[in-house]
C-alpha cells in the first residue's frame, strides 16, 4: 500500500474515522474523514450512491 509523503505526518492528525475511530481506508475527500465502512452507512444520507 502506497502512502503519499505529505499524508504521513502532516496537519493536526485527523487520521481516524469520526464515527468508529478506525484509521484504515479513511476517506478524506469531501471532508468526510470517515472510513469506508462507515461511509457506506452514511452514503445514503449524504447523497452518495455509487460508492460501495
Ligand atoms: Zn468508521
PDB file of the backbone (N, CA, C, O) and the ligand in Angstrom, with CONECT records:
HET     ZN  A 101       1
ATOM      1  N   UNK A   1       0.841  -1.192   0.000  1.00  0.00           N
ATOM      2  CA  UNK A   1       0.000   0.000   0.000  1.00  0.00           C
ATOM      3  C   UNK A   1       0.874   1.239   0.000  1.00  0.00           C
ATOM      4  O   UNK A   1       1.785   1.383   0.816  1.00  0.00           O
ATOM      5  N   UNK A   2       0.583   2.105  -0.910  1.00  0.00           N
ATOM      6  CA  UNK A   2       1.384   3.318  -1.025  1.00  0.00           C
ATOM      7  C   UNK A   2       0.784   4.447  -0.193  1.00  0.00           C
ATOM      8  O   UNK A   2      -0.432   4.608  -0.097  1.00  0.00           O
ATOM      9  N   UNK A   3       1.676   5.210   0.394  1.00  0.00           N
ATOM     10  CA  UNK A   3       1.224   6.372   1.162  1.00  0.00           C
ATOM     11  C   UNK A   3       1.959   7.600   0.661  1.00  0.00           C
ATOM     12  O   UNK A   3       3.187   7.621   0.586  1.00  0.00           O
ATOM     13  N   UNK A   4       1.213   8.592   0.332  1.00  0.00           N
ATOM     14  CA  UNK A   4       1.847   9.814  -0.132  1.00  0.00           C
ATOM     15  C   UNK A   4       2.625  10.461   1.014  1.00  0.00           C
ATOM     16  O   UNK A   4       2.137  10.513   2.143  1.00  0.00           O
ATOM     17  N   UNK A   5       3.801  10.940   0.736  1.00  0.00           N
ATOM     18  CA  UNK A   5       4.638  11.555   1.774  1.00  0.00           C
ATOM     19  C   UNK A   5       3.912  12.641   2.528  1.00  0.00           C
ATOM     20  O   UNK A   5       4.043  12.735   3.749  1.00  0.00           O
ATOM     21  N   UNK A   6       3.168  13.445   1.849  1.00  0.00           N
ATOM     22  CA  UNK A   6       2.511  14.558   2.526  1.00  0.00           C
ATOM     23  C   UNK A   6       1.369  14.103   3.414  1.00  0.00           C
ATOM     24  O   UNK A   6       0.821  14.885   4.190  1.00  0.00           O
ATOM     25  N   UNK A   7       1.016  12.841   3.293  1.00  0.00           N
ATOM     26  CA  UNK A   7      -0.097  12.355   4.098  1.00  0.00           C
ATOM     27  C   UNK A   7       0.364  11.648   5.366  1.00  0.00           C
ATOM     28  O   UNK A   7      -0.449  11.210   6.180  1.00  0.00           O
ATOM     29  N   UNK A   8       1.659  11.546   5.517  1.00  0.00           N
ATOM     30  CA  UNK A   8       2.152  10.777   6.659  1.00  0.00           C
ATOM     31  C   UNK A   8       1.930  11.494   7.985  1.00  0.00           C
ATOM     32  O   UNK A   8       1.149  11.041   8.822  1.00  0.00           O
ATOM     33  N   UNK A   9       2.617  12.605   8.166  1.00  0.00           N
ATOM     34  CA  UNK A   9       2.527  13.277   9.466  1.00  0.00           C
ATOM     35  C   UNK A   9       2.286  14.761   9.301  1.00  0.00           C
ATOM     36  O   UNK A   9       2.894  15.590   9.978  1.00  0.00           O
ATOM     37  N   UNK A  10       1.414  15.070   8.414  1.00  0.00           N
ATOM     38  CA  UNK A  10       1.147  16.472   8.181  1.00  0.00           C
ATOM     39  C   UNK A  10      -0.219  16.839   8.739  1.00  0.00           C
ATOM     40  O   UNK A  10      -1.119  16.002   8.813  1.00  0.00           O
ATOM     41  N   UNK A  11      -0.360  18.070   9.121  1.00  0.00           N
ATOM     42  CA  UNK A  11      -1.643  18.505   9.632  1.00  0.00           C
ATOM     43  C   UNK A  11      -1.777  18.230  11.117  1.00  0.00           C
ATOM     44  O   UNK A  11      -0.794  17.959  11.807  1.00  0.00           O
ATOM     45  N   UNK A  12      -2.993  18.302  11.590  1.00  0.00           N
ATOM     46  CA  UNK A  12      -3.213  18.158  13.020  1.00  0.00           C
ATOM     47  C   UNK A  12      -3.553  16.729  13.411  1.00  0.00           C
ATOM     48  O   UNK A  12      -3.901  16.447  14.557  1.00  0.00           O
ATOM     49  N   UNK A  13      -3.451  15.873  12.479  1.00  0.00           N
ATOM     50  CA  UNK A  13      -3.572  14.474  12.838  1.00  0.00           C
ATOM     51  C   UNK A  13      -4.978  13.932  12.824  1.00  0.00           C
ATOM     52  O   UNK A  13      -5.296  13.022  13.590  1.00  0.00           O
ATOM     53  N   UNK A  14      -5.821  14.463  11.980  1.00  0.00           N
ATOM     54  CA  UNK A  14      -7.143  13.863  11.866  1.00  0.00           C
ATOM     55  C   UNK A  14      -7.018  12.675  10.929  1.00  0.00           C
ATOM     56  O   UNK A  14      -7.172  12.799   9.714  1.00  0.00           O
ATOM     57  N   UNK A  15      -6.746  11.567  11.497  1.00  0.00           N
ATOM     58  CA  UNK A  15      -6.454  10.398  10.672  1.00  0.00           C
ATOM     59  C   UNK A  15      -7.332   9.220  11.065  1.00  0.00           C
ATOM     60  O   UNK A  15      -7.070   8.073  10.702  1.00  0.00           O
ATOM     61  N   UNK A  16      -8.345   9.525  11.792  1.00  0.00           N
ATOM     62  CA  UNK A  16      -9.210   8.427  12.208  1.00  0.00           C
ATOM     63  C   UNK A  16     -10.654   8.732  11.838  1.00  0.00           C
ATOM     64  O   UNK A  16     -11.075   9.881  11.707  1.00  0.00           O
ATOM     65  N   UNK A  17     -11.360   7.670  11.682  1.00  0.00           N
ATOM     66  CA  UNK A  17     -12.764   7.814  11.352  1.00  0.00           C
ATOM     67  C   UNK A  17     -13.495   8.560  12.463  1.00  0.00           C
ATOM     68  O   UNK A  17     -13.302   8.282  13.647  1.00  0.00           O
ATOM     69  N   UNK A  18     -14.313   9.483  12.075  1.00  0.00           N
ATOM     70  CA  UNK A  18     -15.046  10.264  13.077  1.00  0.00           C
ATOM     71  C   UNK A  18     -16.104   9.416  13.765  1.00  0.00           C
ATOM     72  O   UNK A  18     -16.546   9.720  14.873  1.00  0.00           O
ATOM     73  N   UNK A  19     -16.489   8.378  13.107  1.00  0.00           N
ATOM     74  CA  UNK A  19     -17.596   7.583  13.632  1.00  0.00           C
ATOM     75  C   UNK A  19     -17.122   6.417  14.467  1.00  0.00           C
ATOM     76  O   UNK A  19     -17.641   6.182  15.558  1.00  0.00           O
ATOM     77  N   UNK A  20     -16.140   5.683  13.968  1.00  0.00           N
ATOM     78  CA  UNK A  20     -15.740   4.469  14.675  1.00  0.00           C
ATOM     79  C   UNK A  20     -14.285   4.517  15.134  1.00  0.00           C
ATOM     80  O   UNK A  20     -13.855   3.657  15.901  1.00  0.00           O
ATOM     81  N   UNK A  21     -13.522   5.508  14.676  1.00  0.00           N
ATOM     82  CA  UNK A  21     -12.154   5.630  15.131  1.00  0.00           C
ATOM     83  C   UNK A  21     -11.167   4.813  14.328  1.00  0.00           C
ATOM     84  O   UNK A  21      -9.964   4.851  14.586  1.00  0.00           O
ATOM     85  N   UNK A  22     -11.658   4.091  13.379  1.00  0.00           N
ATOM     86  CA  UNK A  22     -10.782   3.300  12.532  1.00  0.00           C
ATOM     87  C   UNK A  22      -9.964   4.220  11.635  1.00  0.00           C
ATOM     88  O   UNK A  22     -10.489   5.165  11.047  1.00  0.00           O
ATOM     89  N   UNK A  23      -8.687   3.929  11.542  1.00  0.00           N
ATOM     90  CA  UNK A  23      -7.821   4.795  10.749  1.00  0.00           C
ATOM     91  C   UNK A  23      -7.525   4.189   9.387  1.00  0.00           C
ATOM     92  O   UNK A  23      -6.766   4.759   8.603  1.00  0.00           O
ATOM     93  N   UNK A  24      -8.105   3.069   9.109  1.00  0.00           N
ATOM     94  CA  UNK A  24      -7.815   2.409   7.852  1.00  0.00           C
ATOM     95  C   UNK A  24      -8.870   2.750   6.815  1.00  0.00           C
ATOM     96  O   UNK A  24     -10.045   2.946   7.126  1.00  0.00           O
ATOM     97  N   UNK A  25      -8.410   2.814   5.567  1.00  0.00           N
ATOM     98  CA  UNK A  25      -9.322   3.090   4.459  1.00  0.00           C
ATOM     99  C   UNK A  25     -10.105   4.370   4.707  1.00  0.00           C
ATOM    100  O   UNK A  25     -11.297   4.472   4.413  1.00  0.00           O
ATOM    101  N   UNK A  26      -9.403   5.322   5.247  1.00  0.00           N
ATOM    102  CA  UNK A  26     -10.068   6.571   5.577  1.00  0.00           C
ATOM    103  C   UNK A  26     -10.364   7.379   4.320  1.00  0.00           C
ATOM    104  O   UNK A  26      -9.522   7.502   3.430  1.00  0.00           O
ATOM    105  N   UNK A  27     -11.536   7.910   4.268  1.00  0.00           N
ATOM    106  CA  UNK A  27     -11.921   8.745   3.133  1.00  0.00           C
ATOM    107  C   UNK A  27     -11.856  10.202   3.556  1.00  0.00           C
ATOM    108  O   UNK A  27     -12.625  10.663   4.400  1.00  0.00           O
ATOM    109  N   UNK A  28     -10.927  10.904   2.954  1.00  0.00           N
ATOM    110  CA  UNK A  28     -10.754  12.300   3.347  1.00  0.00           C
ATOM    111  C   UNK A  28     -11.326  13.257   2.316  1.00  0.00           C
ATOM    112  O   UNK A  28     -11.527  14.440   2.591  1.00  0.00           O
ATOM    113  N   UNK A  29     -11.579  12.746   1.159  1.00  0.00           N
ATOM    114  CA  UNK A  29     -12.197  13.605   0.160  1.00  0.00           C
ATOM    115  C   UNK A  29     -13.586  14.017   0.635  1.00  0.00           C
ATOM    116  O   UNK A  29     -14.216  13.311   1.422  1.00  0.00           O
ATOM    117  N   UNK A  30     -14.043  15.128   0.165  1.00  0.00           N
ATOM    118  CA  UNK A  30     -15.340  15.661   0.569  1.00  0.00           C
ATOM    119  C   UNK A  30     -15.353  16.038   2.048  1.00  0.00           C
ATOM    120  O   UNK A  30     -16.414  16.279   2.624  1.00  0.00           O
ATOM    121  N   UNK A  31     -14.146  16.088   2.669  1.00  0.00           N
ATOM    122  CA  UNK A  31     -14.078  16.431   4.097  1.00  0.00           C
ATOM    123  C   UNK A  31     -14.898  15.471   4.955  1.00  0.00           C
ATOM    124  O   UNK A  31     -15.536  15.872   5.928  1.00  0.00           O
ATOM    125  N   UNK A  32     -14.867  14.242   4.586  1.00  0.00           N
ATOM    126  CA  UNK A  32     -15.665  13.280   5.318  1.00  0.00           C
ATOM    127  C   UNK A  32     -14.921  12.768   6.532  1.00  0.00           C
ATOM    128  O   UNK A  32     -15.457  12.742   7.639  1.00  0.00           O
ATOM    129  N   UNK A  33     -13.691  12.364   6.318  1.00  0.00           N
ATOM    130  CA  UNK A  33     -12.886  11.807   7.411  1.00  0.00           C
ATOM    131  C   UNK A  33     -13.581  10.640   8.087  1.00  0.00           C
ATOM    132  O   UNK A  33     -13.641  10.557   9.314  1.00  0.00           O
ATOM    133  N   UNK A  34     -14.089   9.768   7.293  1.00  0.00           N
ATOM    134  CA  UNK A  34     -14.651   8.549   7.845  1.00  0.00           C
ATOM    135  C   UNK A  34     -14.109   7.368   7.053  1.00  0.00           C
ATOM    136  O   UNK A  34     -13.680   7.526   5.910  1.00  0.00           O
ATOM    137  N   UNK A  35     -14.129   6.222   7.642  1.00  0.00           N
ATOM    138  CA  UNK A  35     -13.610   5.060   6.963  1.00  0.00           C
ATOM    139  C   UNK A  35     -14.622   4.547   5.948  1.00  0.00           C
ATOM    140  O   UNK A  35     -15.772   4.982   5.913  1.00  0.00           O
ATOM    141  N   UNK A  36     -14.174   3.635   5.146  1.00  0.00           N
ATOM    142  CA  UNK A  36     -15.048   3.165   4.069  1.00  0.00           C
ATOM    143  C   UNK A  36     -16.281   2.469   4.594  1.00  0.00           C
ATOM    144  O   UNK A  36     -17.368   2.569   4.026  1.00  0.00           O
ATOM    145  N   UNK A  37     -16.089   1.770   5.680  1.00  0.00           N
ATOM    146  CA  UNK A  37     -17.233   1.036   6.221  1.00  0.00           C
ATOM    147  C   UNK A  37     -18.322   2.000   6.663  1.00  0.00           C
ATOM    148  O   UNK A  37     -19.495   1.834   6.331  1.00  0.00           O
ATOM    149  N   UNK A  38     -17.912   3.005   7.415  1.00  0.00           N
ATOM    150  CA  UNK A  38     -18.892   3.974   7.879  1.00  0.00           C
ATOM    151  C   UNK A  38     -19.436   4.782   6.714  1.00  0.00           C
ATOM    152  O   UNK A  38     -20.594   5.201   6.705  1.00  0.00           O
ATOM    153  N   UNK A  39     -18.570   4.987   5.735  1.00  0.00           N
ATOM    154  CA  UNK A  39     -19.020   5.756   4.580  1.00  0.00           C
ATOM    155  C   UNK A  39     -20.207   5.089   3.919  1.00  0.00           C
ATOM    156  O   UNK A  39     -21.161   5.742   3.495  1.00  0.00           O
ATOM    157  N   UNK A  40     -20.124   3.780   3.843  1.00  0.00           N
ATOM    158  CA  UNK A  40     -21.227   3.061   3.212  1.00  0.00           C
ATOM    159  C   UNK A  40     -22.520   3.274   3.976  1.00  0.00           C
ATOM    160  O   UNK A  40     -23.608   3.320   3.403  1.00  0.00           O
ATOM    161  N   UNK A  41     -22.371   3.403   5.281  1.00  0.00           N
ATOM    162  CA  UNK A  41     -23.566   3.560   6.093  1.00  0.00           C
ATOM    163  C   UNK A  41     -24.172   4.950   5.956  1.00  0.00           C
ATOM    164  O   UNK A  41     -25.391   5.125   5.987  1.00  0.00           O
ATOM    165  N   UNK A  42     -23.303   5.917   5.806  1.00  0.00           N
ATOM    166  CA  UNK A  42     -23.801   7.286   5.739  1.00  0.00           C
ATOM    167  C   UNK A  42     -23.948   7.763   4.305  1.00  0.00           C
ATOM    168  O   UNK A  42     -24.468   8.851   4.056  1.00  0.00           O
ATOM    169  N   UNK A  43     -23.492   6.955   3.368  1.00  0.00           N
ATOM    170  CA  UNK A  43     -23.508   7.360   1.968  1.00  0.00           C
ATOM    171  C   UNK A  43     -24.909   7.775   1.535  1.00  0.00           C
ATOM    172  O   UNK A  43     -25.085   8.780   0.845  1.00  0.00           O
ATOM    173  N   UNK A  44     -25.863   7.024   1.930  1.00  0.00           N
ATOM    174  CA  UNK A  44     -27.234   7.321   1.536  1.00  0.00           C
ATOM    175  C   UNK A  44     -27.676   8.668   2.092  1.00  0.00           C
ATOM    176  O   UNK A  44     -28.397   9.427   1.444  1.00  0.00           O
ATOM    177  N   UNK A  45     -27.228   8.937   3.301  1.00  0.00           N
ATOM    178  CA  UNK A  45     -27.648  10.180   3.945  1.00  0.00           C
ATOM    179  C   UNK A  45     -27.055  11.399   3.257  1.00  0.00           C
ATOM    180  O   UNK A  45     -27.707  12.437   3.137  1.00  0.00           O
ATOM    181  N   UNK A  46     -25.822  11.265   2.809  1.00  0.00           N
ATOM    182  CA  UNK A  46     -25.174  12.423   2.227  1.00  0.00           C
ATOM    183  C   UNK A  46     -25.280  12.433   0.719  1.00  0.00           C
ATOM    184  O   UNK A  46     -24.749  13.330   0.065  1.00  0.00           O
ATOM    185  N   UNK A  47     -25.949  11.460   0.166  1.00  0.00           N
ATOM    186  CA  UNK A  47     -26.275  11.522  -1.248  1.00  0.00           C
ATOM    187  C   UNK A  47     -25.377  10.730  -2.158  1.00  0.00           C
ATOM    188  O   UNK A  47     -25.501  10.817  -3.379  1.00  0.00           O
ATOM    189  N   UNK A  48     -24.460   9.947  -1.580  1.00  0.00           N
ATOM    190  CA  UNK A  48     -23.631   9.094  -2.413  1.00  0.00           C
ATOM    191  C   UNK A  48     -24.295   7.738  -2.578  1.00  0.00           C
ATOM    192  O   UNK A  48     -24.717   7.101  -1.613  1.00  0.00           O
ATOM    193  N   UNK A  49     -24.369   7.331  -3.801  1.00  0.00           N
ATOM    194  CA  UNK A  49     -24.998   6.028  -4.004  1.00  0.00           C
ATOM    195  C   UNK A  49     -24.154   5.086  -4.843  1.00  0.00           C
ATOM    196  O   UNK A  49     -24.439   3.893  -4.952  1.00  0.00           O
ATOM    197  N   UNK A  50     -23.114   5.646  -5.429  1.00  0.00           N
ATOM    198  CA  UNK A  50     -22.284   4.815  -6.282  1.00  0.00           C
ATOM    199  C   UNK A  50     -21.202   4.102  -5.498  1.00  0.00           C
ATOM    200  O   UNK A  50     -20.604   3.137  -5.974  1.00  0.00           O
ATOM    201  N   UNK A  51     -20.960   4.582  -4.304  1.00  0.00           N
ATOM    202  CA  UNK A  51     -19.819   4.079  -3.561  1.00  0.00           C
ATOM    203  C   UNK A  51     -20.217   2.845  -2.758  1.00  0.00           C
ATOM    204  O   UNK A  51     -21.009   2.941  -1.820  1.00  0.00           O
ATOM    205  N   UNK A  52     -19.687   1.721  -3.114  1.00  0.00           N
ATOM    206  CA  UNK A  52     -19.955   0.501  -2.382  1.00  0.00           C
ATOM    207  C   UNK A  52     -21.348  -0.002  -2.670  1.00  0.00           C
ATOM    208  O   UNK A  52     -21.755  -1.033  -2.134  1.00  0.00           O
TER     209      UNK A  52
HETATM  210 ZN    ZN A 101     -15.617   4.230  10.568  1.00  0.00          ZN
END
